[in-house]
Amino acid sequence: FEHSAFLQDREEYFGGVESPEE
């Protein structure tokens, strides 16, 4: 899914500030 890359980018952007469900 393209969203996967998007979410992954968000994760790096936030630096793991929020706990992703995945």
Buried (B, 14 or more C-beta within 10 A) or exposed (E): EEEEEEEEEEBEEEEEEEEEEE
